[in-house]
Amino acid sequence: MITLVAALLLMGVMLGAVVHLPAPVSLAAAAAIGAWLLVFAVRERRARRG
């Protein structure tokens, strides 16, 4: 339960920070984070197969 509360708190802080940034900067940051997560997922999947 504490993990859920911490995750929601962190999400609220991050969304609050994004509101103050211009839209192109927010979209670029979101794209970078998405690409990083995609690379991480591919690396994890390859590591489990091998």
PDB file of all heavy atoms in Angstrom:
ATOM      1  N   MET A   1       0.823  -1.191   0.000  1.00  0.00           N
ATOM      2  CA  MET A   1       0.000   0.000   0.000  1.00  0.00           C
ATOM      3  C   MET A   1       0.868   1.257   0.000  1.00  0.00           C
ATOM      4  O   MET A   1       0.556   2.216  -0.678  1.00  0.00           O
ATOM      5  CB  MET A   1      -0.906  -0.043   1.236  1.00  0.00           C
ATOM      6  CG  MET A   1      -1.880   1.072   1.295  1.00  0.00           C
ATOM      7  SD  MET A   1      -3.073   0.888  -0.011  1.00  0.00           S
ATOM      8  CE  MET A   1      -4.095   2.265   0.296  1.00  0.00           C
ATOM      9  N   ILE A   2       1.961   1.228   0.767  1.00  0.00           N
ATOM     10  CA  ILE A   2       2.840   2.400   0.808  1.00  0.00           C
ATOM     11  C   ILE A   2       3.500   2.632  -0.547  1.00  0.00           C
ATOM     12  O   ILE A   2       3.761   3.765  -0.934  1.00  0.00           O
ATOM     13  CB  ILE A   2       3.879   2.273   1.949  1.00  0.00           C
ATOM     14  CG1 ILE A   2       4.620   3.591   2.166  1.00  0.00           C
ATOM     15  CG2 ILE A   2       4.879   1.190   1.646  1.00  0.00           C
ATOM     16  CD1 ILE A   2       3.775   4.627   2.844  1.00  0.00           C
ATOM     17  N   THR A   3       3.738   1.551  -1.290  1.00  0.00           N
ATOM     18  CA  THR A   3       4.320   1.695  -2.620  1.00  0.00           C
ATOM     19  C   THR A   3       3.357   2.423  -3.541  1.00  0.00           C
ATOM     20  O   THR A   3       3.769   3.286  -4.326  1.00  0.00           O
ATOM     21  CB  THR A   3       4.665   0.311  -3.197  1.00  0.00           C
ATOM     22  OG1 THR A   3       5.503  -0.368  -2.273  1.00  0.00           O
ATOM     23  CG2 THR A   3       5.365   0.436  -4.523  1.00  0.00           C
ATOM     24  N   LEU A   4       2.086   2.095  -3.452  1.00  0.00           N
ATOM     25  CA  LEU A   4       1.077   2.765  -4.270  1.00  0.00           C
ATOM     26  C   LEU A   4       0.996   4.244  -3.927  1.00  0.00           C
ATOM     27  O   LEU A   4       0.925   5.098  -4.816  1.00  0.00           O
ATOM     28  CB  LEU A   4      -0.277   2.091  -4.074  1.00  0.00           C
ATOM     29  CG  LEU A   4      -1.448   2.688  -4.839  1.00  0.00           C
ATOM     30  CD1 LEU A   4      -1.195   2.584  -6.334  1.00  0.00           C
ATOM     31  CD2 LEU A   4      -2.719   1.982  -4.463  1.00  0.00           C
ATOM     32  N   VAL A   5       1.026   4.565  -2.660  1.00  0.00           N
ATOM     33  CA  VAL A   5       0.978   5.965  -2.234  1.00  0.00           C
ATOM     34  C   VAL A   5       2.202   6.714  -2.734  1.00  0.00           C
ATOM     35  O   VAL A   5       2.102   7.843  -3.235  1.00  0.00           O
ATOM     36  CB  VAL A   5       0.866   6.053  -0.696  1.00  0.00           C
ATOM     37  CG1 VAL A   5       1.019   7.479  -0.212  1.00  0.00           C
ATOM     38  CG2 VAL A   5      -0.454   5.471  -0.240  1.00  0.00           C
ATOM     39  N   ALA A   6       3.374   6.099  -2.637  1.00  0.00           N
ATOM     40  CA  ALA A   6       4.600   6.739  -3.113  1.00  0.00           C
ATOM     41  C   ALA A   6       4.556   6.940  -4.620  1.00  0.00           C
ATOM     42  O   ALA A   6       4.977   7.991  -5.123  1.00  0.00           O
ATOM     43  CB  ALA A   6       5.807   5.893  -2.721  1.00  0.00           C
ATOM     44  N   ALA A   7       4.046   5.960  -5.359  1.00  0.00           N
ATOM     45  CA  ALA A   7       3.953   6.090  -6.810  1.00  0.00           C
ATOM     46  C   ALA A   7       2.995   7.205  -7.201  1.00  0.00           C
ATOM     47  O   ALA A   7       3.278   7.987  -8.111  1.00  0.00           O
ATOM     48  CB  ALA A   7       3.509   4.768  -7.417  1.00  0.00           C
ATOM     49  N   LEU A   8       1.868   7.296  -6.526  1.00  0.00           N
ATOM     50  CA  LEU A   8       0.917   8.369  -6.827  1.00  0.00           C
ATOM     51  C   LEU A   8       1.492   9.736  -6.477  1.00  0.00           C
ATOM     52  O   LEU A   8       1.285  10.711  -7.202  1.00  0.00           O
ATOM     53  CB  LEU A   8      -0.394   8.126  -6.079  1.00  0.00           C
ATOM     54  CG  LEU A   8      -1.237   6.969  -6.607  1.00  0.00           C
ATOM     55  CD1 LEU A   8      -2.421   6.723  -5.674  1.00  0.00           C
ATOM     56  CD2 LEU A   8      -1.711   7.241  -8.016  1.00  0.00           C
ATOM     57  N   LEU A   9       2.215   9.828  -5.380  1.00  0.00           N
ATOM     58  CA  LEU A   9       2.851  11.084  -5.002  1.00  0.00           C
ATOM     59  C   LEU A   9       3.887  11.500  -6.038  1.00  0.00           C
ATOM     60  O   LEU A   9       3.935  12.660  -6.463  1.00  0.00           O
ATOM     61  CB  LEU A   9       3.496  10.945  -3.623  1.00  0.00           C
ATOM     62  CG  LEU A   9       4.212  12.179  -3.095  1.00  0.00           C
ATOM     63  CD1 LEU A   9       3.211  13.298  -2.846  1.00  0.00           C
ATOM     64  CD2 LEU A   9       4.956  11.839  -1.822  1.00  0.00           C
ATOM     65  N   LEU A  10       4.704  10.555  -6.471  1.00  0.00           N
ATOM     66  CA  LEU A  10       5.715  10.844  -7.483  1.00  0.00           C
ATOM     67  C   LEU A  10       5.070  11.257  -8.795  1.00  0.00           C
ATOM     68  O   LEU A  10       5.527  12.195  -9.456  1.00  0.00           O
ATOM     69  CB  LEU A  10       6.616   9.625  -7.685  1.00  0.00           C
ATOM     70  CG  LEU A  10       7.757   9.783  -8.683  1.00  0.00           C
ATOM     71  CD1 LEU A  10       8.697  10.893  -8.224  1.00  0.00           C
ATOM     72  CD2 LEU A  10       8.504   8.480  -8.820  1.00  0.00           C
ATOM     73  N   MET A  11       3.992  10.575  -9.179  1.00  0.00           N
ATOM     74  CA  MET A  11       3.289  10.928 -10.410  1.00  0.00           C
ATOM     75  C   MET A  11       2.730  12.347 -10.317  1.00  0.00           C
ATOM     76  O   MET A  11       2.802  13.116 -11.276  1.00  0.00           O
ATOM     77  CB  MET A  11       2.169   9.930 -10.686  1.00  0.00           C
ATOM     78  CG  MET A  11       1.500  10.159 -12.032  1.00  0.00           C
ATOM     79  SD  MET A  11       0.245   8.941 -12.409  1.00  0.00           S
ATOM     80  CE  MET A  11      -1.041   9.397 -11.254  1.00  0.00           C
ATOM     81  N   GLY A  12       2.185  12.702  -9.180  1.00  0.00           N
ATOM     82  CA  GLY A  12       1.665  14.055  -9.000  1.00  0.00           C
ATOM     83  C   GLY A  12       2.746  15.113  -9.101  1.00  0.00           C
ATOM     84  O   GLY A  12       2.545  16.163  -9.713  1.00  0.00           O
ATOM     85  N   VAL A  13       3.906  14.843  -8.532  1.00  0.00           N
ATOM     86  CA  VAL A  13       5.018  15.789  -8.615  1.00  0.00           C
ATOM     87  C   VAL A  13       5.486  15.938 -10.058  1.00  0.00           C
ATOM     88  O   VAL A  13       5.724  17.048 -10.543  1.00  0.00           O
ATOM     89  CB  VAL A  13       6.176  15.337  -7.698  1.00  0.00           C
ATOM     90  CG1 VAL A  13       7.429  16.149  -7.966  1.00  0.00           C
ATOM     91  CG2 VAL A  13       5.763  15.443  -6.244  1.00  0.00           C
ATOM     92  N   MET A  14       5.601  14.817 -10.767  1.00  0.00           N
ATOM     93  CA  MET A  14       6.057  14.866 -12.154  1.00  0.00           C
ATOM     94  C   MET A  14       5.050  15.592 -13.054  1.00  0.00           C
ATOM     95  O   MET A  14       5.431  16.382 -13.905  1.00  0.00           O
ATOM     96  CB  MET A  14       6.330  13.462 -12.688  1.00  0.00           C
ATOM     97  CG  MET A  14       7.459  12.761 -11.974  1.00  0.00           C
ATOM     98  SD  MET A  14       8.993  13.697 -11.982  1.00  0.00           S
ATOM     99  CE  MET A  14       9.535  13.382 -13.630  1.00  0.00           C
ATOM    100  N   LEU A  15       3.763  15.330 -12.867  1.00  0.00           N
ATOM    101  CA  LEU A  15       2.754  16.018 -13.666  1.00  0.00           C
ATOM    102  C   LEU A  15       2.740  17.504 -13.351  1.00  0.00           C
ATOM    103  O   LEU A  15       2.523  18.325 -14.241  1.00  0.00           O
ATOM    104  CB  LEU A  15       1.378  15.401 -13.433  1.00  0.00           C
ATOM    105  CG  LEU A  15       1.156  14.037 -14.064  1.00  0.00           C
ATOM    106  CD1 LEU A  15      -0.202  13.478 -13.660  1.00  0.00           C
ATOM    107  CD2 LEU A  15       1.261  14.109 -15.567  1.00  0.00           C
ATOM    108  N   GLY A  16       2.962  17.860 -12.118  1.00  0.00           N
ATOM    109  CA  GLY A  16       3.035  19.275 -11.758  1.00  0.00           C
ATOM    110  C   GLY A  16       4.211  19.964 -12.424  1.00  0.00           C
ATOM    111  O   GLY A  16       4.116  21.122 -12.837  1.00  0.00           O
ATOM    112  N   ALA A  17       5.329  19.269 -12.547  1.00  0.00           N
ATOM    113  CA  ALA A  17       6.496  19.849 -13.211  1.00  0.00           C
ATOM    114  C   ALA A  17       6.266  19.985 -14.710  1.00  0.00           C
ATOM    115  O   ALA A  17       6.683  20.965 -15.328  1.00  0.00           O
ATOM    116  CB  ALA A  17       7.726  18.984 -12.944  1.00  0.00           C
ATOM    117  N   VAL A  18       5.567  19.027 -15.305  1.00  0.00           N
ATOM    118  CA  VAL A  18       5.328  19.059 -16.746  1.00  0.00           C
ATOM    119  C   VAL A  18       4.410  20.216 -17.122  1.00  0.00           C
ATOM    120  O   VAL A  18       4.537  20.799 -18.193  1.00  0.00           O
ATOM    121  CB  VAL A  18       4.747  17.703 -17.214  1.00  0.00           C
ATOM    122  CG1 VAL A  18       4.200  17.783 -18.616  1.00  0.00           C
ATOM    123  CG2 VAL A  18       5.826  16.640 -17.149  1.00  0.00           C
ATOM    124  N   VAL A  19       3.507  20.584 -16.251  1.00  0.00           N
ATOM    125  CA  VAL A  19       2.574  21.671 -16.544  1.00  0.00           C
ATOM    126  C   VAL A  19       3.318  22.985 -16.783  1.00  0.00           C
ATOM    127  O   VAL A  19       2.895  23.798 -17.593  1.00  0.00           O
ATOM    128  CB  VAL A  19       1.560  21.823 -15.389  1.00  0.00           C
ATOM    129  CG1 VAL A  19       0.752  23.087 -15.508  1.00  0.00           C
ATOM    130  CG2 VAL A  19       0.641  20.626 -15.356  1.00  0.00           C
ATOM    131  N   HIS A  20       4.441  23.173 -16.128  1.00  0.00           N
ATOM    132  CA  HIS A  20       5.175  24.424 -16.234  1.00  0.00           C
ATOM    133  C   HIS A  20       6.143  24.453 -17.410  1.00  0.00           C
ATOM    134  O   HIS A  20       6.738  25.495 -17.669  1.00  0.00           O
ATOM    135  CB  HIS A  20       5.934  24.701 -14.936  1.00  0.00           C
ATOM    136  CG  HIS A  20       5.030  24.870 -13.767  1.00  0.00           C
ATOM    137  ND1 HIS A  20       4.208  25.950 -13.623  1.00  0.00           N
ATOM    138  CD2 HIS A  20       4.792  24.087 -12.691  1.00  0.00           C
ATOM    139  CE1 HIS A  20       3.516  25.836 -12.513  1.00  0.00           C
ATOM    140  NE2 HIS A  20       3.849  24.700 -11.924  1.00  0.00           N
ATOM    141  N   LEU A  21       6.297  23.357 -18.109  1.00  0.00           N
ATOM    142  CA  LEU A  21       7.191  23.307 -19.264  1.00  0.00           C
ATOM    143  C   LEU A  21       6.399  23.546 -20.544  1.00  0.00           C
ATOM    144  O   LEU A  21       5.223  23.189 -20.622  1.00  0.00           O
ATOM    145  CB  LEU A  21       7.868  21.941 -19.353  1.00  0.00           C
ATOM    146  CG  LEU A  21       8.850  21.597 -18.242  1.00  0.00           C
ATOM    147  CD1 LEU A  21       9.325  20.162 -18.396  1.00  0.00           C
ATOM    148  CD2 LEU A  21      10.028  22.526 -18.262  1.00  0.00           C
ATOM    149  N   PRO A  22       7.048  24.084 -21.571  1.00  0.00           N
ATOM    150  CA  PRO A  22       6.361  24.205 -22.863  1.00  0.00           C
ATOM    151  C   PRO A  22       6.051  22.816 -23.441  1.00  0.00           C
ATOM    152  O   PRO A  22       6.748  21.834 -23.143  1.00  0.00           O
ATOM    153  CB  PRO A  22       7.379  24.932 -23.751  1.00  0.00           C
ATOM    154  CG  PRO A  22       8.367  25.535 -22.812  1.00  0.00           C
ATOM    155  CD  PRO A  22       8.353  24.708 -21.572  1.00  0.00           C
ATOM    156  N   ALA A  23       5.012  22.738 -24.270  1.00  0.00           N
ATOM    157  CA  ALA A  23       4.574  21.452 -24.827  1.00  0.00           C
ATOM    158  C   ALA A  23       5.673  20.726 -25.598  1.00  0.00           C
ATOM    159  O   ALA A  23       5.839  19.518 -25.414  1.00  0.00           O
ATOM    160  CB  ALA A  23       3.341  21.658 -25.694  1.00  0.00           C
ATOM    161  N   PRO A  24       6.449  21.399 -26.470  1.00  0.00           N
ATOM    162  CA  PRO A  24       7.505  20.659 -27.192  1.00  0.00           C
ATOM    163  C   PRO A  24       8.552  20.036 -26.271  1.00  0.00           C
ATOM    164  O   PRO A  24       9.042  18.937 -26.526  1.00  0.00           O
ATOM    165  CB  PRO A  24       8.138  21.714 -28.099  1.00  0.00           C
ATOM    166  CG  PRO A  24       7.092  22.746 -28.273  1.00  0.00           C
ATOM    167  CD  PRO A  24       6.326  22.764 -26.970  1.00  0.00           C
ATOM    168  N   VAL A  25       8.871  20.722 -25.189  1.00  0.00           N
ATOM    169  CA  VAL A  25       9.854  20.183 -24.239  1.00  0.00           C
ATOM    170  C   VAL A  25       9.277  18.961 -23.531  1.00  0.00           C
ATOM    171  O   VAL A  25       9.954  17.941 -23.355  1.00  0.00           O
ATOM    172  CB  VAL A  25      10.277  21.270 -23.226  1.00  0.00           C
ATOM    173  CG1 VAL A  25      11.194  20.689 -22.159  1.00  0.00           C
ATOM    174  CG2 VAL A  25      10.942  22.428 -23.927  1.00  0.00           C
ATOM    175  N   SER A  26       8.012  19.041 -23.158  1.00  0.00           N
ATOM    176  CA  SER A  26       7.353  17.910 -22.496  1.00  0.00           C
ATOM    177  C   SER A  26       7.284  16.709 -23.428  1.00  0.00           C
ATOM    178  O   SER A  26       7.527  15.570 -23.010  1.00  0.00           O
ATOM    179  CB  SER A  26       5.942  18.294 -22.059  1.00  0.00           C
ATOM    180  OG  SER A  26       5.987  19.333 -21.126  1.00  0.00           O
ATOM    181  N   LEU A  27       6.935  16.948 -24.685  1.00  0.00           N
ATOM    182  CA  LEU A  27       6.847  15.852 -25.648  1.00  0.00           C
ATOM    183  C   LEU A  27       8.213  15.234 -25.929  1.00  0.00           C
ATOM    184  O   LEU A  27       8.331  14.013 -26.062  1.00  0.00           O
ATOM    185  CB  LEU A  27       6.205  16.337 -26.946  1.00  0.00           C
ATOM    186  CG  LEU A  27       4.729  16.698 -26.835  1.00  0.00           C
ATOM    187  CD1 LEU A  27       4.237  17.296 -28.150  1.00  0.00           C
ATOM    188  CD2 LEU A  27       3.904  15.491 -26.455  1.00  0.00           C
ATOM    189  N   ALA A  28       9.246  16.061 -26.001  1.00  0.00           N
ATOM    190  CA  ALA A  28      10.596  15.540 -26.225  1.00  0.00           C
ATOM    191  C   ALA A  28      11.049  14.691 -25.033  1.00  0.00           C
ATOM    192  O   ALA A  28      11.640  13.618 -25.205  1.00  0.00           O
ATOM    193  CB  ALA A  28      11.576  16.679 -26.461  1.00  0.00           C
ATOM    194  N   ALA A  29      10.750  15.158 -23.832  1.00  0.00           N
ATOM    195  CA  ALA A  29      11.112  14.389 -22.637  1.00  0.00           C
ATOM    196  C   ALA A  29      10.335  13.070 -22.589  1.00  0.00           C
ATOM    197  O   ALA A  29      10.896  12.024 -22.258  1.00  0.00           O
ATOM    198  CB  ALA A  29      10.844  15.208 -21.383  1.00  0.00           C
ATOM    199  N   ALA A  30       9.058  13.121 -22.943  1.00  0.00           N
ATOM    200  CA  ALA A  30       8.249  11.897 -22.950  1.00  0.00           C
ATOM    201  C   ALA A  30       8.775  10.908 -23.989  1.00  0.00           C
ATOM    202  O   ALA A  30       8.822   9.703 -23.735  1.00  0.00           O
ATOM    203  CB  ALA A  30       6.797  12.241 -23.236  1.00  0.00           C
ATOM    204  N   ALA A  31       9.176  11.402 -25.148  1.00  0.00           N
ATOM    205  CA  ALA A  31       9.729  10.529 -26.186  1.00  0.00           C
ATOM    206  C   ALA A  31      11.046   9.903 -25.733  1.00  0.00           C
ATOM    207  O   ALA A  31      11.296   8.714 -25.972  1.00  0.00           O
ATOM    208  CB  ALA A  31       9.934  11.310 -27.475  1.00  0.00           C
ATOM    209  N   ALA A  32      11.875  10.686 -25.071  1.00  0.00           N
ATOM    210  CA  ALA A  32      13.156  10.160 -24.582  1.00  0.00           C
ATOM    211  C   ALA A  32      12.933   9.083 -23.524  1.00  0.00           C
ATOM    212  O   ALA A  32      13.585   8.027 -23.545  1.00  0.00           O
ATOM    213  CB  ALA A  32      14.012  11.298 -24.022  1.00  0.00           C
ATOM    214  N   ILE A  33      12.021   9.322 -22.608  1.00  0.00           N
ATOM    215  CA  ILE A  33      11.731   8.335 -21.566  1.00  0.00           C
ATOM    216  C   ILE A  33      11.127   7.075 -22.178  1.00  0.00           C
ATOM    217  O   ILE A  33      11.483   5.955 -21.808  1.00  0.00           O
ATOM    218  CB  ILE A  33      10.796   8.935 -20.500  1.00  0.00           C
ATOM    219  CG1 ILE A  33      11.540  10.009 -19.720  1.00  0.00           C
ATOM    220  CG2 ILE A  33      10.271   7.857 -19.559  1.00  0.00           C
ATOM    221  CD1 ILE A  33      10.651  10.852 -18.826  1.00  0.00           C
ATOM    222  N   GLY A  34      10.234   7.243 -23.149  1.00  0.00           N
ATOM    223  CA  GLY A  34       9.637   6.092 -23.824  1.00  0.00           C
ATOM    224  C   GLY A  34      10.675   5.258 -24.556  1.00  0.00           C
ATOM    225  O   GLY A  34      10.646   4.027 -24.503  1.00  0.00           O
ATOM    226  N   ALA A  35      11.600   5.932 -25.236  1.00  0.00           N
ATOM    227  CA  ALA A  35      12.666   5.206 -25.942  1.00  0.00           C
ATOM    228  C   ALA A  35      13.553   4.462 -24.953  1.00  0.00           C
ATOM    229  O   ALA A  35      13.942   3.317 -25.199  1.00  0.00           O
ATOM    230  CB  ALA A  35      13.495   6.182 -26.769  1.00  0.00           C
ATOM    231  N   TRP A  36      13.864   5.100 -23.832  1.00  0.00           N
ATOM    232  CA  TRP A  36      14.692   4.451 -22.819  1.00  0.00           C
ATOM    233  C   TRP A  36      13.992   3.210 -22.262  1.00  0.00           C
ATOM    234  O   TRP A  36      14.622   2.160 -22.089  1.00  0.00           O
ATOM    235  CB  TRP A  36      14.988   5.459 -21.714  1.00  0.00           C
ATOM    236  CG  TRP A  36      15.754   4.896 -20.567  1.00  0.00           C
ATOM    237  CD1 TRP A  36      16.992   4.317 -20.597  1.00  0.00           C
ATOM    238  CD2 TRP A  36      15.318   4.839 -19.208  1.00  0.00           C
ATOM    239  NE1 TRP A  36      17.346   3.921 -19.331  1.00  0.00           N
ATOM    240  CE2 TRP A  36      16.344   4.234 -18.467  1.00  0.00           C
ATOM    241  CE3 TRP A  36      14.167   5.262 -18.550  1.00  0.00           C
ATOM    242  CZ2 TRP A  36      16.240   4.033 -17.101  1.00  0.00           C
ATOM    243  CZ3 TRP A  36      14.079   5.060 -17.187  1.00  0.00           C
ATOM    244  CH2 TRP A  36      15.100   4.451 -16.478  1.00  0.00           C
ATOM    245  N   LEU A  37      12.696   3.314 -22.007  1.00  0.00           N
ATOM    246  CA  LEU A  37      11.953   2.156 -21.503  1.00  0.00           C
ATOM    247  C   LEU A  37      11.887   1.043 -22.542  1.00  0.00           C
ATOM    248  O   LEU A  37      11.960  -0.146 -22.202  1.00  0.00           O
ATOM    249  CB  LEU A  37      10.547   2.574 -21.081  1.00  0.00           C
ATOM    250  CG  LEU A  37      10.467   3.410 -19.812  1.00  0.00           C
ATOM    251  CD1 LEU A  37       9.044   3.906 -19.601  1.00  0.00           C
ATOM    252  CD2 LEU A  37      10.935   2.623 -18.616  1.00  0.00           C
ATOM    253  N   LEU A  38      11.739   1.410 -23.806  1.00  0.00           N
ATOM    254  CA  LEU A  38      11.710   0.409 -24.874  1.00  0.00           C
ATOM    255  C   LEU A  38      13.043  -0.324 -24.976  1.00  0.00           C
ATOM    256  O   LEU A  38      13.080  -1.556 -25.063  1.00  0.00           O
ATOM    257  CB  LEU A  38      11.368   1.073 -26.204  1.00  0.00           C
ATOM    258  CG  LEU A  38      11.215   0.151 -27.398  1.00  0.00           C
ATOM    259  CD1 LEU A  38      10.042  -0.807 -27.176  1.00  0.00           C
ATOM    260  CD2 LEU A  38      11.014   0.951 -28.658  1.00  0.00           C
ATOM    261  N   VAL A  39      14.140   0.406 -24.919  1.00  0.00           N
ATOM    262  CA  VAL A  39      15.468  -0.219 -24.961  1.00  0.00           C
ATOM    263  C   VAL A  39      15.660  -1.126 -23.753  1.00  0.00           C
ATOM    264  O   VAL A  39      16.169  -2.248 -23.877  1.00  0.00           O
ATOM    265  CB  VAL A  39      16.568   0.865 -25.020  1.00  0.00           C
ATOM    266  CG1 VAL A  39      17.948   0.271 -24.765  1.00  0.00           C
ATOM    267  CG2 VAL A  39      16.529   1.568 -26.363  1.00  0.00           C
ATOM    268  N   PHE A  40      15.227  -0.674 -22.588  1.00  0.00           N
ATOM    269  CA  PHE A  40      15.346  -1.482 -21.376  1.00  0.00           C
ATOM    270  C   PHE A  40      14.554  -2.782 -21.509  1.00  0.00           C
ATOM    271  O   PHE A  40      15.042  -3.856 -21.156  1.00  0.00           O
ATOM    272  CB  PHE A  40      14.856  -0.676 -20.172  1.00  0.00           C
ATOM    273  CG  PHE A  40      14.915  -1.440 -18.885  1.00  0.00           C
ATOM    274  CD1 PHE A  40      16.110  -1.646 -18.238  1.00  0.00           C
ATOM    275  CD2 PHE A  40      13.757  -1.960 -18.331  1.00  0.00           C
ATOM    276  CE1 PHE A  40      16.161  -2.352 -17.048  1.00  0.00           C
ATOM    277  CE2 PHE A  40      13.793  -2.662 -17.146  1.00  0.00           C
ATOM    278  CZ  PHE A  40      15.002  -2.862 -16.500  1.00  0.00           C
ATOM    279  N   ALA A  41      13.322  -2.686 -22.038  1.00  0.00           N
ATOM    280  CA  ALA A  41      12.489  -3.878 -22.197  1.00  0.00           C
ATOM    281  C   ALA A  41      13.117  -4.868 -23.172  1.00  0.00           C
ATOM    282  O   ALA A  41      13.116  -6.083 -22.925  1.00  0.00           O
ATOM    283  CB  ALA A  41      11.097  -3.480 -22.675  1.00  0.00           C
ATOM    284  N   VAL A  42      13.672  -4.372 -24.267  1.00  0.00           N
ATOM    285  CA  VAL A  42      14.307  -5.256 -25.248  1.00  0.00           C
ATOM    286  C   VAL A  42      15.529  -5.932 -24.633  1.00  0.00           C
ATOM    287  O   VAL A  42      15.736  -7.140 -24.815  1.00  0.00           O
ATOM    288  CB  VAL A  42      14.687  -4.464 -26.520  1.00  0.00           C
ATOM    289  CG1 VAL A  42      15.589  -5.273 -27.429  1.00  0.00           C
ATOM    290  CG2 VAL A  42      13.428  -4.047 -27.255  1.00  0.00           C
ATOM    291  N   ARG A  43      16.330  -5.182 -23.896  1.00  0.00           N
ATOM    292  CA  ARG A  43      17.526  -5.765 -23.260  1.00  0.00           C
ATOM    293  C   ARG A  43      17.131  -6.818 -22.231  1.00  0.00           C
ATOM    294  O   ARG A  43      17.784  -7.870 -22.144  1.00  0.00           O
ATOM    295  CB  ARG A  43      18.353  -4.688 -22.596  1.00  0.00           C
ATOM    296  CG  ARG A  43      19.070  -3.781 -23.614  1.00  0.00           C
ATOM    297  CD  ARG A  43      19.917  -2.761 -22.942  1.00  0.00           C
ATOM    298  NE  ARG A  43      20.979  -3.412 -22.214  1.00  0.00           N
ATOM    299  CZ  ARG A  43      21.658  -2.853 -21.226  1.00  0.00           C
ATOM    300  NH1 ARG A  43      21.393  -1.634 -20.840  1.00  0.00           N
ATOM    301  NH2 ARG A  43      22.616  -3.522 -20.616  1.00  0.00           N
ATOM    302  N   GLU A  44      16.098  -6.568 -21.452  1.00  0.00           N
ATOM    303  CA  GLU A  44      15.649  -7.538 -20.467  1.00  0.00           C
ATOM    304  C   GLU A  44      15.125  -8.803 -21.137  1.00  0.00           C
ATOM    305  O   GLU A  44      15.390  -9.909 -20.669  1.00  0.00           O
ATOM    306  CB  GLU A  44      14.563  -6.932 -19.577  1.00  0.00           C
ATOM    307  CG  GLU A  44      15.095  -5.950 -18.576  1.00  0.00           C
ATOM    308  CD  GLU A  44      15.989  -6.589 -17.540  1.00  0.00           C
ATOM    309  OE1 GLU A  44      15.628  -7.664 -17.026  1.00  0.00           O
ATOM    310  OE2 GLU A  44      17.066  -6.030 -17.269  1.00  0.00           O
ATOM    311  N   ARG A  45      14.396  -8.644 -22.211  1.00  0.00           N
ATOM    312  CA  ARG A  45      13.851  -9.810 -22.901  1.00  0.00           C
ATOM    313  C   ARG A  45      14.960 -10.665 -23.497  1.00  0.00           C
ATOM    314  O   ARG A  45      14.951 -11.884 -23.420  1.00  0.00           O
ATOM    315  CB  ARG A  45      12.892  -9.371 -24.014  1.00  0.00           C
ATOM    316  CG  ARG A  45      12.228 -10.537 -24.706  1.00  0.00           C
ATOM    317  CD  ARG A  45      11.154 -10.069 -25.615  1.00  0.00           C
ATOM    318  NE  ARG A  45      10.095  -9.435 -24.844  1.00  0.00           N
ATOM    319  CZ  ARG A  45       8.815  -9.702 -24.968  1.00  0.00           C
ATOM    320  NH1 ARG A  45       8.439 -10.572 -25.867  1.00  0.00           N
ATOM    321  NH2 ARG A  45       7.926  -9.107 -24.246  1.00  0.00           N
ATOM    322  N   ARG A  46      15.970  -9.998 -24.063  1.00  0.00           N
ATOM    323  CA  ARG A  46      17.106 -10.741 -24.631  1.00  0.00           C
ATOM    324  C   ARG A  46      17.902 -11.441 -23.535  1.00  0.00           C
ATOM    325  O   ARG A  46      18.395 -12.540 -23.728  1.00  0.00           O
ATOM    326  CB  ARG A  46      18.014  -9.811 -25.410  1.00  0.00           C
ATOM    327  CG  ARG A  46      17.450  -9.431 -26.749  1.00  0.00           C
ATOM    328  CD  ARG A  46      18.471  -8.680 -27.565  1.00  0.00           C
ATOM    329  NE  ARG A  46      17.891  -8.299 -28.843  1.00  0.00           N
ATOM    330  CZ  ARG A  46      18.530  -7.590 -29.726  1.00  0.00           C
ATOM    331  NH1 ARG A  46      19.774  -7.201 -29.487  1.00  0.00           N
ATOM    332  NH2 ARG A  46      17.940  -7.281 -30.854  1.00  0.00           N
ATOM    333  N   ALA A  47      18.037 -10.815 -22.378  1.00  0.00           N
ATOM    334  CA  ALA A  47      18.795 -11.407 -21.281  1.00  0.00           C
ATOM    335  C   ALA A  47      18.090 -12.653 -20.742  1.00  0.00           C
ATOM    336  O   ALA A  47      18.746 -13.615 -20.346  1.00  0.00           O
ATOM    337  CB  ALA A  47      18.988 -10.387 -20.169  1.00  0.00           C
ATOM    338  N   ARG A  48      16.777 -12.654 -20.718  1.00  0.00           N
ATOM    339  CA  ARG A  48      16.044 -13.810 -20.203  1.00  0.00           C
ATOM    340  C   ARG A  48      16.072 -14.986 -21.174  1.00  0.00           C
ATOM    341  O   ARG A  48      15.987 -16.128 -20.759  1.00  0.00           O
ATOM    342  CB  ARG A  48      14.593 -13.424 -19.912  1.00  0.00           C
ATOM    343  CG  ARG A  48      14.484 -12.525 -18.725  1.00  0.00           C
ATOM    344  CD  ARG A  48      13.051 -12.169 -18.443  1.00  0.00           C
ATOM    345  NE  ARG A  48      12.981 -11.115 -17.452  1.00  0.00           N
ATOM    346  CZ  ARG A  48      12.634 -11.303 -16.196  1.00  0.00           C
ATOM    347  NH1 ARG A  48      12.330 -12.501 -15.779  1.00  0.00           N
ATOM    348  NH2 ARG A  48      12.594 -10.300 -15.361  1.00  0.00           N
ATOM    349  N   ARG A  49      16.160 -14.704 -22.454  1.00  0.00           N
ATOM    350  CA  ARG A  49      16.207 -15.789 -23.443  1.00  0.00           C
ATOM    351  C   ARG A  49      17.555 -16.497 -23.438  1.00  0.00           C
ATOM    352  O   ARG A  49      17.644 -17.672 -23.675  1.00  0.00           O
ATOM    353  CB  ARG A  49      15.960 -15.228 -24.848  1.00  0.00           C
ATOM    354  CG  ARG A  49      14.532 -14.871 -25.095  1.00  0.00           C
ATOM    355  CD  ARG A  49      14.337 -14.473 -26.524  1.00  0.00           C
ATOM    356  NE  ARG A  49      12.976 -14.010 -26.752  1.00  0.00           N
ATOM    357  CZ  ARG A  49      12.556 -13.472 -27.849  1.00  0.00           C
ATOM    358  NH1 ARG A  49      13.388 -13.308 -28.857  1.00  0.00           N
ATOM    359  NH2 ARG A  49      11.318 -13.076 -27.979  1.00  0.00           N
ATOM    360  N   GLY A  50      18.607 -15.722 -23.222  1.00  0.00           N
ATOM    361  CA  GLY A  50      19.958 -16.286 -23.345  1.00  0.00           C
ATOM    362  C   GLY A  50      20.496 -16.941 -22.148  1.00  0.00           C
ATOM    363  O   GLY A  50      20.141 -17.349 -21.174  1.00  0.00           O
TER     364      GLY A  50
END
